[in-house]
Amino acid sequence: MKTWLEVLQAEVAASSLAVVADKLGISRTTISQVCNEKYPGDMARVQKLVEGNLMGHKVTCPILGEIPVHQCLAHQRRSPSEVGSSPMDIKLWKACRSGCPNSQISEEQLLRRPMRLSVTQSSGQQKAARYDAEATLSRLRRQAKSDGENASSSLRILAELLAEELKILGIKYNRLLDKVEKPGQ
């Protein structure tokens, strides 16, 4: 099996630097330097672009499912100003910054309050994350305290009802997960 560099070199030989550079979304100079093994930049990034665009390698995105590696990298590279207002765009942007196993985003760019993501098993299948009602309640209680100690009694009652509902929801959700993970029982 050819290495990613051999695939890149063969693609350049079959077409041109300009065509391959356009496919990968990087400059002709970068392609030339990589092919000649003189590129001083992020070789891992170029490798992922080649693997995704030219070799068909895929990753499992917690939001989109299975996608080519280069699309995953494109989502990671989007700045907040490039993210649209659609819920899917926002979910993708947040997922890339919430500890996605495919993310190459630096530690300082991660979100302070990450969203919950699905967990990928070693077999490549997705396994939904367990619902932790106690952790959710703890977070809600901290948020309520930060809103001030003078909350009206109706809001406190509402918070307690919500707490009970979340506990019930957690039990039901986890039972459903158990049925999905162990069919026929």
Secondary structure, 3 states (H helix, E strand, C coil): CCCHHHHHHHHHHHCCHHHHHHHHCCCHHHHHHHHCCCCCCCHHHHHHHHHHHCCCCEEEECCCEEEEHHHHHHHHHCCHHHCCCCHHHHHHHHHHCCCCCCCCCCHHHCCCCCCCCCEECCCCCEECCCCCHHHHHHHHHHHHHHCCCCCCHHHHHHHHHHHHHHHHHHHHHHHHHHHHHCCCC
